[in-house]
Amino acid sequence: MRRPLGGNDRGQVSVEFMGLLPLILLVLVLLWQLVLVGYTYSLAAHAADRGARAATATEGGGAGACHTAAQDELPSAWQGGAAITCGTEAGLWKTMVRINVPVLFPGAGTFPWKVTGSAGAAKEVTG
């Protein structure tokens, strides 16, 4: 019985996979981090929107309601270090929410920059 000229290449696929495994894992980690950055932007914008709308409520509205509503919309892992500002400008309630971007998973650590979300809602005129 004759052997193939190329020799025995049994297990070659396993060796190649083990060589590429670190690269595959790195790509997955980077994709996951990009998802977290996008989700953080979404959270900041949603919290700012809720805060601005809560400030316009005819009963119990204002800066306190704005801050409370925005804070309540953030998951607990994103609340640490969150900066929420509420104020009026040209007939609008404006809310700005700044939150940290987590590294790999919430609670493990944060990047040194913050994500900003802002929203505005028209002041209701009573009378």
C-alpha positions in Angstrom: 0.0 0.0 0.0 1.4 3.4 -1.0 1.2 6.5 1.2 0.2 9.9 -0.2 3.1 12.0 -1.3 2.1 15.0 0.9 2.6 13.0 4.1 0.1 12.7 7.0 -1.8 15.9 7.6 -4.1 14.4 10.2 -5.0 17.0 12.8 -4.1 20.0 10.6 -7.5 21.6 11.0 -7.2 21.4 14.8 -3.8 23.1 14.7 -5.0 25.9 12.4 -8.1 26.4 14.6 -6.0 26.7 17.7 -3.8 29.3 15.9 -6.8 31.4 14.9 -8.7 31.0 18.2 -7.1 34.1 19.9 -8.0 36.2 16.9 -11.6 35.0 16.9 -11.9 35.7 20.6 -10.5 39.2 20.2 -13.0 40.0 17.4 -15.8 38.7 19.6 -14.7 40.8 22.5 -14.4 44.0 20.4 -17.9 43.4 18.9 -19.3 42.9 22.4 -17.7 46.2 23.5 -19.2 48.0 20.6 -22.6 46.6 21.5 -22.2 48.0 25.1 -21.2 51.4 23.7 -24.3 51.5 21.6 -26.5 50.3 24.4 -25.1 53.0 26.7 -25.9 55.7 24.1 -29.4 54.3 23.9 -29.8 54.3 27.7 -28.6 57.9 28.0 -31.0 59.2 25.3 -33.9 57.3 26.7 -33.3 58.5 30.3 -32.9 62.1 29.0 -36.2 61.8 27.1 -38.1 60.5 30.2 -36.6 63.2 32.4 -37.6 66.0 30.0 -41.2 64.6 29.7 -41.5 64.2 33.5 -40.5 67.9 34.0 -43.4 69.1 31.8 -46.0 67.4 33.9 -48.6 69.9 35.2 -48.7 68.4 38.7 -45.4 67.4 40.4 -43.2 68.4 37.4 -40.1 70.4 37.5 -36.4 69.8 38.0 -36.9 67.3 40.8 -39.3 65.2 38.8 -36.9 65.4 35.8 -34.0 64.2 37.8 -35.9 61.4 39.5 -37.5 60.1 36.2 -34.1 60.1 34.4 -32.4 58.3 37.3 -35.2 55.7 37.5 -34.7 54.8 33.8 -31.1 53.9 34.2 -30.2 50.3 35.2 -28.4 50.2 38.5 -25.1 49.2 36.9 -25.1 52.5 34.9 -26.3 54.8 37.7 -22.9 55.0 39.4 -21.2 58.2 38.1 -24.3 59.3 36.2 -24.6 63.1 35.8 -28.1 64.4 35.2 -28.9 68.0 34.6 -32.3 69.5 34.1 -33.2 73.1 33.3 -35.3 75.4 31.1 -34.2 77.2 28.0 -36.4 79.2 25.6 -39.7 77.6 26.7 -38.2 74.0 26.8 -37.3 71.7 29.6 -33.9 70.4 28.6 -32.3 67.3 30.1 -28.8 66.0 29.7 -27.7 62.6 31.0 -24.0 61.7 31.0 -23.1 58.1 31.9 -20.0 55.9 31.9 -19.4 53.2 29.3 -18.6 49.9 31.0 -15.7 47.7 30.0 -16.8 44.3 28.8 -19.7 44.0 31.3 -21.5 46.5 33.7 -19.9 46.7 37.1 -16.4 45.6 36.0 -15.0 49.0 35.3 -15.6 52.0 33.0 -13.8 53.9 30.3 -12.6 57.4 31.2 -15.1 59.1 28.9 -18.8 59.5 29.3 -21.7 59.1 26.8 -24.1 62.0 26.6 -27.8 61.9 25.8 -30.0 65.0 25.7 -33.6 65.7 25.1 -36.1 68.6 25.4 -39.8 68.9 25.8 -42.0 72.0 25.5 -43.1 73.6 28.8 -46.9 73.3 29.3 -48.6 76.6 29.8 -51.3 76.6 32.5 -53.9 79.2 33.0 
